[in-house]
Amino acid sequence: MRRLFLVALAVLFTCGIASATEIQGVVEPKNYPTVWTETVYNGSGAAISSGTIVEWDFETSDSTINWYDDMCPWVQTADGASDVWTAGVAIYGKDIADGSAGQIIIRGPAYVLEHSTPGTANQLCGAHTDGTVTADGAGANTAALGVVIDASPSSSGLGSGYSIVYVDVTLSDD
């Protein structure tokens, strides 16, 4: 019986039926960043560009198994300023095509496309209404994307237009 259970468990993980957030187990912190990623589905109707901030799109989630409707990890490009549904950042260099699965960074450093008013180093930042990163202002914001590590990373080779942000989505009630 124990053997059958282990075989069934192996089949579930192999077929992709069961999955989890990917947290690096072995790291070399001197040379490589540690990031946590989440596998998500883009059913938004448009491709999500790498380096773009995304938000959860549970309302659109449409599972073929009825009881999972509105529960699947669907995402779309962030369309609300520092919205409570902020999820993370599409990994640089890996667009997420419409109708396909991809990965987002939910914790750790990430290259993020800048808005015309990007944050400065050591400042909280959030999503702009177009999925770019901007300074997190006081007021009606309900989530911070994270903290800006470097607002103009000259050593990245990416040129201007990107900030390095330590992603750690934090909800707020202000």
TISE-302184 format. One record per atom (N, C-alpha, C, O, CB): atom name; x, y, z; residue in one letter. Coordinates in steps of 0.2 Angstrom, whole numbers. Glycine has a CB too. Layout:
BEGIN
  at      x      y      z  aa
  CA      X      Y      Z   A
...
***
This chain:
BEGIN
  at      x      y      z  aa
   N      4     -6      0   M
  CA      0      0      0   M
   C      4      6      0   M
   O      3     11     -3   M
  CB     -5      0      6   M
   N     10      6      4   R
  CA     14     12      4   R
   C     17     13     -3   R
   O     18     19     -5   R
  CB     20     11     10   R
   N     19      8     -6   R
  CA     22      8    -13   R
   C     17     11    -18   R
   O     20     15    -22   R
  CB     25      1    -15   R
   N     11      9    -17   L
  CA      6     12    -22   L
   C      5     20    -21   L
   O      5     24    -25   L
  CB     -1      9    -21   L
   N      5     22    -14   F
  CA      5     29    -13   F
   C     11     33    -15   F
   O     10     38    -18   F
  CB      5     30     -5   F
   N     17     30    -15   L
  CA     23     33    -17   L
   C     23     34    -25   L
   O     25     39    -28   L
  CB     29     30    -15   L
   N     20     29    -28   V
  CA     20     29    -36   V
   C     15     34    -38   V
   O     16     38    -42   V
  CB     18     22    -38   V
   N      9     34    -34   A
  CA      4     39    -36   A
   C      6     46    -35   A
   O      5     51    -39   A
  CB     -3     38    -32   A
   N     10     47    -30   L
  CA     13     54    -28   L
   C     18     56    -34   L
   O     18     62    -36   L
  CB     16     54    -21   L
   N     22     51    -36   A
  CA     27     52    -41   A
   C     24     54    -47   A
   O     26     59    -51   A
  CB     32     46    -42   A
   N     18     51    -49   V
  CA     14     52    -55   V
   C     12     59    -55   V
   O     12     63    -60   V
  CB      9     47    -56   V
   N      9     61    -49   L
  CA      6     68    -49   L
   C     11     74    -50   L
   O     10     78    -53   L
  CB      3     69    -42   L
   N     17     73    -47   F
  CA     22     78    -48   F
   C     25     78    -55   F
   O     27     83    -57   F
  CB     28     77    -43   F
   N     26     72    -58   T
  CA     29     71    -64   T
   C     24     74    -70   T
   O     26     77    -74   T
  CB     30     64    -66   T
   N     18     73    -69   C
  CA     13     76    -74   C
   C     11     83    -73   C
   O      7     86    -77   C
  CB      7     71    -73   C
   N     14     86    -68   G
  CA     13     93    -67   G
   C      6     95    -63   G
   O      4    100    -63   G
  CB     13     97    -73   G
   N      3     89    -61   I
  CA     -4     91    -57   I
   C     -3     94    -51   I
   O     -7     98    -49   I
  CB     -7     84    -56   I
   N      3     92    -47   A
  CA      4     96    -41   A
   C     11    100    -42   A
   O     16     97    -45   A
  CB      5     90    -35   A
   N     10    106    -40   S
  CA     16    110    -40   S
   C     17    115    -34   S
   O     12    116    -31   S
  CB     16    114    -47   S
   N     22    118    -34   A
  CA     23    123    -28   A
   C     27    129    -30   A
   O     30    129    -35   A
  CB     26    119    -22   A
   N     28    134    -26   T
  CA     32    139    -27   T
   C     39    136    -27   T
   O     41    132    -23   T
  CB     31    145    -21   T
   N     43    139    -31   E
  CA     50    137    -32   E
   C     55    141    -28   E
   O     56    147    -29   E
  CB     52    136    -39   E
   N     57    138    -22   I
  CA     62    142    -18   I
   C     69    138    -18   I
   O     69    132    -17   I
  CB     59    142    -10   I
   N     74    142    -20   Q
  CA     80    139    -21   Q
   C     83    135    -15   Q
   O     82    138     -9   Q
  CB     86    144    -23   Q
   N     85    129    -15   G
  CA     87    126     -9   G
   C     95    126     -8   G
   O     97    127     -2   G
  CB     86    118    -10   G
   N     98    127    -13   V
  CA    106    127    -13   V
   C    107    134    -17   V
   O    106    135    -23   V
  CB    109    121    -16   V
   N    111    138    -13   V
  CA    113    144    -16   V
   C    120    146    -15   V
   O    123    143    -11   V
  CB    108    150    -14   V
   N    123    150    -19   E
  CA    130    153    -18   E
   C    129    160    -18   E
   O    129    164    -23   E
  CB    135    151    -24   E
   N    127    163    -12   P
  CA    126    170    -11   P
   C    131    175    -13   P
   O    130    181    -14   P
  CB    124    171     -4   P
   N    137    172    -14   K
  CA    143    177    -16   K
   C    142    179    -23   K
   O    143    185    -25   K
  CB    149    174    -15   K
   N    139    175    -27   N
  CA    139    176    -35   N
   C    132    176    -38   N
   O    131    179    -43   N
  CB    143    171    -38   N
   N    127    173    -34   Y
  CA    121    173    -38   Y
   C    115    175    -33   Y
   O    115    174    -27   Y
  CB    119    166    -40   Y
   N    110    178    -35   P
  CA    104    181    -31   P
   C    100    175    -30   P
   O     99    170    -33   P
  CB    100    186    -35   P
   N     96    175    -24   T
  CA     91    170    -22   T
   C     85    173    -24   T
   O     83    178    -21   T
  CB     92    168    -15   T
   N     81    170    -28   V
  CA     74    172    -29   V
   C     69    167    -28   V
   O     71    161    -29   V
  CB     74    175    -37   V
   N     63    168    -27   W
  CA     57    164    -26   W
   C     53    165    -32   W
   O     51    171    -34   W
  CB     53    164    -19   W
   N     51    160    -36   T
  CA     47    161    -41   T
   C     40    157    -41   T
   O     40    152    -37   T
  CB     51    158    -48   T
   N     35    159    -44   E
  CA     29    156    -44   E
   C     27    154    -52   E
   O     28    159    -56   E
  CB     23    160    -41   E
   N     25    149    -53   T
  CA     22    147    -60   T
   C     15    150    -60   T
   O     11    148    -56   T
  CB     22    139    -61   T
   N     14    153    -65   V
  CA      7    157    -66   V
   C      5    156    -73   V
   O      8    153    -78   V
  CB      8    164    -65   V
   N     -2    157    -75   Y
  CA     -5    157    -81   Y
   C     -7    164    -84   Y
   O    -10    167    -80   Y
  CB    -11    152    -81   Y
   N     -5    165    -90   N
  CA     -7    172    -93   N
   C    -13    171    -97   N
   O    -13    168   -103   N
  CB     -2    175    -97   N
   N    -19    172    -95   G
  CA    -25    172    -99   G
   C    -28    179   -100   G
   O    -34    179   -101   G
  CB    -31    167    -95   G
   N    -24    184   -100   S
  CA    -26    191   -100   S
   C    -29    193   -107   S
   O    -32    198   -108   S
  CB    -21    195    -97   S
   N    -26    190   -112   G
  CA    -28    192   -119   G
   C    -22    195   -122   G
   O    -23    197   -128   G
  CB    -34    196   -119   G
   N    -17    196   -119   A
  CA    -11    200   -121   A
   C     -5    197   -118   A
   O     -5    194   -113   A
  CB    -11    207   -120   A
   N      1    197   -122   A
  CA      7    195   -119   A
   C     10    199   -113   A
   O      8    205   -113   A
  CB     13    194   -125   A
   N     13    196   -109   I
  CA     16    200   -103   I
   C     24    201   -104   I
   O     27    195   -105   I
  CB     14    197    -96   I
   N     26    207   -105   S
  CA     33    208   -106   S
   C     37    206   -100   S
   O     35    208    -95   S
  CB     34    215   -109   S
   N     43    204   -101   S
  CA     48    203    -96   S
   C     49    209    -92   S
   O     50    215    -95   S
  CB     55    199    -98   S
   N     51    209    -86   G
  CA     52    215    -82   G
   C     46    219    -80   G
   O     47    224    -77   G
  CB     57    219    -86   G
   N     40    216    -82   T
  CA     34    220    -80   T
   C     31    217    -74   T
   O     31    212    -72   T
  CB     29    219    -86   T
   N     28    222    -70   I
  CA     24    220    -64   I
   C     18    217    -66   I
   O     14    220    -70   I
  CB     23    226    -59   I
   N     16    212    -63   V
  CA     10    208    -64   V
   C      5    208    -58   V
   O      8    209    -52   V
  CB     11    201    -67   V
   N     -1    207    -59   E
  CA     -6    207    -53   E
   C    -10    200    -54   E
   O    -11    198    -60   E
  CB    -11    213    -53   E
   N    -13    198    -49   W
  CA    -17    192    -49   W
   C    -23    193    -53   W
   O    -26    199    -52   W
  CB    -19    189    -42   W
   N    -25    189    -57   D
  CA    -31    189    -61   D
   C    -36    184    -59   D
   O    -39    180    -64   D
  CB    -29    189    -68   D
   N    -38    183    -53   F
  CA    -42    177    -51   F
   C    -49    178    -54   F
   O    -52    172    -55   F
  CB    -42    177    -43   F
   N    -51    184    -55   E
  CA    -58    184    -57   E
   C    -59    181    -64   E
   O    -64    179    -66   E
  CB    -60    192    -57   E
   N    -54    182    -68   T
  CA    -54    179    -75   T
   C    -53    172    -75   T
   O    -54    168    -80   T
  CB    -49    183    -79   T
   N    -49    169    -70   S
  CA    -48    162    -69   S
   C    -54    158    -71   S
   O    -59    158    -68   S
  CB    -45    160    -62   S
   N    -53    153    -76   D
  CA    -58    149    -78   D
   C    -56    142    -79   D
   O    -54    140    -85   D
  CB    -61    152    -85   D
   N    -56    138    -74   S
  CA    -54    131    -74   S
   C    -59    127    -77   S
   O    -65    128    -77   S
  CB    -52    129    -67   S
   N    -57    122    -80   T
  CA    -62    117    -83   T
   C    -65    113    -78   T
   O    -70    109    -79   T
  CB    -58    112    -88   T
   N    -62    113    -72   I
  CA    -65    110    -66   I
   C    -68    115    -62   I
   O    -65    119    -59   I
  CB    -59    106    -61   I
   N    -75    115    -62   N
  CA    -79    120    -59   N
   C    -77    123    -52   N
   O    -77    129    -51   N
  CB    -86    118    -59   N
   N    -75    119    -48   W
  CA    -74    121    -41   W
   C    -67    125    -40   W
   O    -66    128    -35   W
  CB    -74    115    -36   W
   N    -63    125    -46   Y
  CA    -57    129    -46   Y
   C    -58    136    -49   Y
   O    -53    139    -49   Y
  CB    -51    125    -49   Y
   N    -63    137    -52   D
  CA    -65    144    -55   D
   C    -63    149    -50   D
   O    -64    148    -44   D
  CB    -72    144    -57   D
   N    -60    154    -52   D
  CA    -58    160    -48   D
   C    -53    158    -42   D
   O    -52    162    -38   D
  CB    -64    163    -45   D
   N    -49    153    -43   M
  CA    -44    151    -38   M
   C    -37    149    -41   M
   O    -32    149    -38   M
  CB    -46    145    -34   M
   N    -37    149    -48   C
  CA    -31    147    -51   C
   C    -26    153    -52   C
   O    -29    159    -52   C
  CB    -32    144    -58   C
   N    -20    152    -52   P
  CA    -15    158    -52   P
   C    -14    161    -59   P
   O     -9    161    -62   P
  CB     -8    156    -49   P
   N    -19    165    -61   W
  CA    -19    168    -67   W
   C    -16    175    -66   W
   O    -18    178    -60   W
  CB    -26    169    -71   W
   N    -13    178    -70   V
  CA    -10    185    -69   V
   C    -11    189    -76   V
   O    -13    187    -81   V
  CB     -2    185    -68   V
   N    -11    196    -75   Q
  CA    -11    200    -80   Q
   C     -6    206    -79   Q
   O     -4    207    -73   Q
  CB    -18    203    -81   Q
   N     -5    210    -84   T
  CA      0    216    -82   T
   C     -4    220    -77   T
   O    -10    222    -78   T
  CB      1    220    -89   T
   N      0    223    -72   A
  CA     -3    227    -67   A
   C     -7    233    -70   A
   O     -4    236    -75   A
  CB      2    230    -62   A
   N    -13    234    -68   D
  CA    -17    240    -71   D
   C    -19    245    -66   D
   O    -23    249    -67   D
  CB    -22    237    -76   D
   N    -17    244    -60   G
  CA    -19    248    -54   G
   C    -13    250    -51   G
   O     -8    246    -49   G
  CB    -24    245    -50   G
   N    -13    257    -49   A
  CA     -7    259    -45   A
   C     -6    256    -38   A
   O    -11    257    -34   A
  CB     -7    267    -44   A
   N     -1    252    -37   S
  CA      0    249    -31   S
   C     -6    245    -28   S
   O     -8    246    -22   S
  CB      3    254    -25   S
   N     -9    242    -33   D
  CA    -15    238    -31   D
   C    -14    232    -26   D
   O     -9    229    -26   D
  CB    -18    235    -38   D
   N    -19    231    -23   V
  CA    -19    225    -18   V
   C    -18    219    -21   V
   O    -16    214    -18   V
  CB    -25    225    -14   V
   N    -19    218    -28   W
  CA    -18    212    -31   W
   C    -11    211    -34   W
   O    -10    207    -38   W
  CB    -23    211    -37   W
   N     -6    216    -33   T
  CA      1    215    -35   T
   C      3    208    -33   T
   O      3    206    -28   T
  CB      5    221    -32   T
   N      6    205    -38   A
  CA      9    198    -37   A
   C     16    197    -38   A
   O     19    194    -34   A
  CB      6    193    -43   A
   N     19    201    -42   G
  CA     27    200    -43   G
   C     29    203    -50   G
   O     25    207    -53   G
  CB     29    193    -43   G
   N     34    200    -52   V
  CA     37    203    -58   V
   C     39    198    -63   V
   O     42    192    -61   V
  CB     44    207    -57   V
   N     37    198    -70   A
  CA     39    194    -75   A
   C     47    194    -75   A
   O     50    199    -76   A
  CB     36    195    -82   A
   N     50    188    -75   I
  CA     57    187    -75   I
   C     60    190    -82   I
   O     58    189    -87   I
  CB     59    180    -75   I
   N     65    194    -81   Y
  CA     69    198    -86   Y
   C     71    193    -91   Y
   O     74    188    -90   Y
  CB     75    202    -84   Y
   N     69    194    -98   G
  CA     71    190   -103   G
   C     66    184   -105   G
   O     67    180   -109   G
  CB     78    187   -102   G
   N     61    184   -101   K
  CA     56    178   -102   K
   C     49    181   -102   K
   O     45    181    -97   K
  CB     57    173    -96   K
   N     47    183   -108   D
  CA     40    185   -109   D
   C     35    180   -107   D
   O     37    174   -108   D
  CB     39    188   -116   D
   N     29    181   -105   I
  CA     24    176   -104   I
   C     19    177   -110   I
   O     15    182   -109   I
  CB     21    177    -97   I
   N     18    173   -115   A
  CA     14    173   -120   A
   C      7    172   -118   A
   O      5    169   -113   A
  CB     15    168   -126   A
   N      2    176   -121   D
  CA     -5    175   -119   D
   C     -7    167   -120   D
   O     -5    164   -125   D
  CB    -10    179   -123   D
   N    -11    165   -115   G
  CA    -13    158   -116   G
   C     -8    153   -114   G
   O     -8    147   -116   G
  CB    -16    157   -122   G
   N     -3    155   -110   S
  CA      3    150   -108   S
   C      5    152   -101   S
   O      3    157    -98   S
  CB      9    151   -113   S
   N      9    147    -99   A
  CA     11    147    -92   A
   C     18    150    -92   A
   O     22    150    -97   A
  CB     12    140    -88   A
   N     20    153    -87   G
  CA     27    157    -86   G
   C     28    157    -79   G
   O     24    155    -74   G
  CB     27    163    -90   G
   N     34    161    -77   Q
  CA     36    161    -70   Q
   C     37    169    -69   Q
   O     39    173    -73   Q
  CB     42    158    -69   Q
   N     35    170    -62   I
  CA     36    177    -60   I
   C     40    177    -54   I
   O     40    172    -50   I
  CB     29    181    -58   I
   N     44    182    -52   I
  CA     48    183    -46   I
   C     43    185    -41   I
   O     40    191    -42   I
  CB     54    187    -47   I
   N     42    182    -35   I
  CA     38    184    -30   I
   C     42    186    -24   I
   O     39    190    -19   I
  CB     33    179    -28   I
   N     48    185    -24   R
  CA     53    187    -18   R
   C     60    187    -21   R
   O     62    182    -23   R
  CB     52    183    -12   R
   N     63    192    -20   G
  CA     70    193    -22   G
   C     72    198    -27   G
   O     67    202    -29   G
  CB     73    186    -24   G
   N     78    199    -29   P
  CA     80    205    -33   P
   C     77    203    -40   P
   O     78    198    -43   P
  CB     87    206    -33   P
   N     75    209    -44   A
  CA     72    208    -51   A
   C     74    214    -54   A
   O     74    220    -52   A
  CB     65    206    -51   A
   N     75    214    -61   Y
  CA     75    219    -65   Y
   C     68    221    -67   Y
   O     64    217    -69   Y
  CB     79    218    -72   Y
   N     66    227    -66   V
  CA     59    230    -67   V
   C     59    236    -72   V
   O     63    240    -71   V
  CB     56    231    -60   V
   N     55    236    -76   L
  CA     54    242    -81   L
   C     52    248    -77   L
   O     48    247    -73   L
  CB     49    240    -86   L
   N     55    253    -78   E
  CA     54    260    -75   E
   C     48    264    -78   E
   O     48    264    -84   E
  CB     60    264    -74   E
   N     45    267    -74   H
  CA     40    272    -76   H
   C     44    279    -76   H
   O     50    279    -75   H
  CB     34    273    -71   H
   N     41    284    -79   S
  CA     45    290    -80   S
   C     47    293    -73   S
   O     51    298    -73   S
  CB     41    295    -84   S
   N     44    291    -67   T
  CA     46    293    -61   T
   C     48    287    -57   T
   O     44    285    -52   T
  CB     40    297    -57   T
   N     53    284    -58   P
  CA     55    278    -54   P
   C     57    280    -47   P
   O     59    286    -46   P
  CB     61    274    -58   P
   N     57    275    -43   G
  CA     59    276    -36   G
   C     67    277    -36   G
   O     70    276    -41   G
  CB     57    270    -31   G
   N     69    279    -30   T
  CA     76    280    -29   T
   C     79    275    -24   T
   O     74    271    -21   T
  CB     78    287    -26   T
   N     85    273    -24   A
  CA     88    268    -20   A
   C     85    269    -13   A
   O     85    274    -10   A
  CB     95    268    -20   A
   N     84    263    -10   N
  CA     82    263     -3   N
   C     75    265     -2   N
   O     73    267      4   N
  CB     86    266      2   N
   N     71    266     -7   Q
  CA     64    268     -6   Q
   C     59    263     -8   Q
   O     60    259    -13   Q
  CB     63    274    -11   Q
   N     53    263     -5   L
  CA     48    258     -7   L
   C     45    260    -13   L
   O     45    266    -15   L
  CB     42    258     -1   L
   N     43    255    -17   C
  CA     41    256    -24   C
   C     34    252    -25   C
   O     33    247    -21   C
  CB     46    255    -29   C
   N     31    254    -30   G
  CA     25    250    -32   G
   C     24    250    -39   G
   O     28    253    -43   G
  CB     19    253    -28   G
   N     18    247    -41   A
  CA     16    247    -48   A
   C     13    253    -50   A
   O      9    256    -47   A
  CB     12    241    -49   A
   N     14    255    -57   H
  CA     11    261    -60   H
   C      5    257    -64   H
   O      5    251    -64   H
  CB     15    265    -65   H
   N      0    261    -66   T
  CA     -5    258    -70   T
   C     -4    255    -76   T
   O     -8    252    -80   T
  CB    -10    263    -71   T
   N      3    255    -78   D
  CA      5    252    -85   D
   C     10    246    -83   D
   O     13    243    -88   D
  CB      8    257    -89   D
   N     10    244    -77   G
  CA     15    238    -75   G
   C     22    240    -74   G
   O     26    235    -74   G
  CB     14    233    -81   G
   N     24    246    -74   T
  CA     31    248    -73   T
   C     31    250    -66   T
   O     26    251    -62   T
  CB     33    254    -78   T
   N     37    251    -64   V
  CA     39    253    -57   V
   C     39    260    -56   V
   O     42    264    -60   V
  CB     45    249    -54   V
   N     36    262    -50   T
  CA     37    269    -49   T
   C     37    270    -41   T
   O     36    266    -37   T
  CB     30    273    -51   T
   N     39    276    -39   A
  CA     40    278    -32   A
   C     33    276    -28   A
   O     28    278    -31   A
  CB     42    285    -30   A
   N     33    274    -22   D
  CA     27    272    -19   D
   C     25    278    -15   D
   O     28    280    -10   D
  CB     28    266    -14   D
   N     20    282    -17   G
  CA     18    288    -13   G
   C     13    286     -8   G
   O     10    281     -7   G
  CB     15    293    -18   G
   N     12    291     -3   A
  CA      7    290      2   A
   C      0    291     -1   A
   O     -1    294     -6   A
  CB      9    296      8   A
   N     -5    289      3   G
  CA    -12    289      1   G
   C    -15    283      0   G
   O    -15    279      4   G
  CB    -12    293     -5   G
   N    -18    282     -6   A
  CA    -23    277     -7   A
   C    -19    270     -9   A
   O    -23    266    -11   A
  CB    -28    279    -12   A
   N    -13    270     -9   N
  CA     -9    264    -11   N
   C    -11    258     -6   N
   O    -11    259      0   N
  CB     -2    265    -11   N
   N    -12    252     -8   T
  CA    -13    246     -4   T
   C     -8    241     -4   T
   O     -9    236     -1   T
  CB    -20    244     -6   T
   N     -3    242     -8   A
  CA      2    237     -9   A
   C      9    240    -11   A
   O      9    244    -15   A
  CB      0    231    -13   A
   N     14    238     -8   A
  CA     21    240    -11   A
   C     24    234    -14   A
   O     23    228    -12   A
  CB     26    243     -5   A
   N     27    235    -20   L
  CA     30    229    -23   L
   C     37    227    -20   L
   O     38    221    -19   L
  CB     32    232    -30   L
   N     40    232    -17   G
  CA     46    230    -13   G
   C     51    237    -12   G
   O     48    242    -12   G
  CB     50    225    -17   G
   N     57    236    -12   V
  CA     62    241    -11   V
   C     67    242    -17   V
   O     69    237    -19   V
  CB     66    240     -4   V
   N     68    248    -19   V
  CA     73    249    -25   V
   C     80    248    -22   V
   O     82    251    -17   V
  CB     72    256    -28   V
   N     83    243    -25   I
  CA     90    242    -23   I
   C     95    247    -27   I
   O     99    250    -24   I
  CB     92    235    -25   I
   N     93    248    -34   D
  CA     97    252    -38   D
   C     93    255    -44   D
   O     90    251    -47   D
  CB    103    249    -41   D
   N     92    262    -44   A
  CA     87    265    -48   A
   C     90    266    -55   A
   O     87    266    -60   A
  CB     85    272    -46   A
   N     97    265    -56   S
  CA    100    265    -63   S
   C    106    261    -63   S
   O    112    263    -62   S
  CB    102    273    -64   S
   N    105    254    -63   P
  CA    110    250    -63   P
   C    115    250    -69   P
   O    113    247    -74   P
  CB    107    243    -62   P
   N    120    253    -69   S
  CA    125    254    -74   S
   C    129    248    -76   S
   O    131    247    -82   S
  CB    130    260    -73   S
   N    130    243    -71   S
  CA    133    237    -73   S
   C    129    232    -76   S
   O    132    226    -77   S
  CB    137    235    -66   S
   N    123    233    -76   S
  CA    118    227    -79   S
   C    119    226    -86   S
   O    117    221    -88   S
  CB    111    229    -77   S
   N    121    231    -90   G
  CA    121    230    -97   G
   C    115    231   -100   G
   O    114    231   -107   G
  CB    124    223    -99   G
   N    109    233    -97   L
  CA    103    234    -99   L
   C    102    241   -102   L
   O     97    242   -105   L
  CB     98    232    -94   L
   N    106    245   -100   G
  CA    105    252   -102   G
   C    100    255    -97   G
   O     98    253    -92   G
  CB    103    253   -109   G
   N     97    261    -99   S
  CA     92    264    -95   S
   C     85    261    -96   S
   O     84    257   -100   S
  CB     92    272    -96   S
   N     81    263    -91   G
  CA     74    260    -92   G
   C     72    254    -87   G
   O     67    252    -87   G
  CB     73    258    -99   G
   N     77    252    -83   Y
  CA     76    247    -78   Y
   C     79    249    -71   Y
   O     84    253    -71   Y
  CB     80    241    -80   Y
   N     75    247    -66   S
  CA     78    247    -59   S
   C     79    240    -57   S
   O     76    236    -59   S
  CB     73    251    -55   S
   N     83    239    -52   I
  CA     83    233    -48   I
   C     79    234    -42   I
   O     81    238    -38   I
  CB     91    231    -47   I
   N     74    230    -41   V
  CA     70    230    -35   V
   C     70    224    -31   V
   O     70    218    -34   V
  CB     63    232    -38   V
   N     71    224    -25   Y
  CA     70    218    -21   Y
   C     62    217    -20   Y
   O     59    221    -16   Y
  CB     74    219    -14   Y
   N     60    212    -23   V
  CA     53    211    -23   V
   C     51    207    -17   V
   O     53    202    -15   V
  CB     50    207    -29   V
   N     46    210    -13   D
  CA     43    207     -7   D
   C     36    211     -6   D
   O     36    216     -2   D
  CB     48    208     -1   D
   N     31    209    -10   V
  CA     25    212    -10   V
   C     22    212     -3   V
   O     22    207      1   V
  CB     20    208    -15   V
   N     20    219     -1   T
  CA     18    220      6   T
   C     11    223      5   T
   O     11    229      2   T
  CB     23    224     10   T
   N      6    221      8   L
  CA      0    224      8   L
   C     -1    229     14   L
   O      2    229     19   L
  CB     -6    219      9   L
   N     -5    234     13   S
  CA     -6    240     17   S
   C    -13    242     17   S
   O    -17    240     13   S
  CB     -2    246     16   S
   N    -16    245     23   D
  CA    -23    247     23   D
   C    -23    255     23   D
   O    -28    257     25   D
  CB    -26    244     29   D
   N    -18    258     21   D
  CA    -19    265     21   D
   C    -22    268     15   D
   O    -23    274     14   D
  CB    -12    269     21   D
***
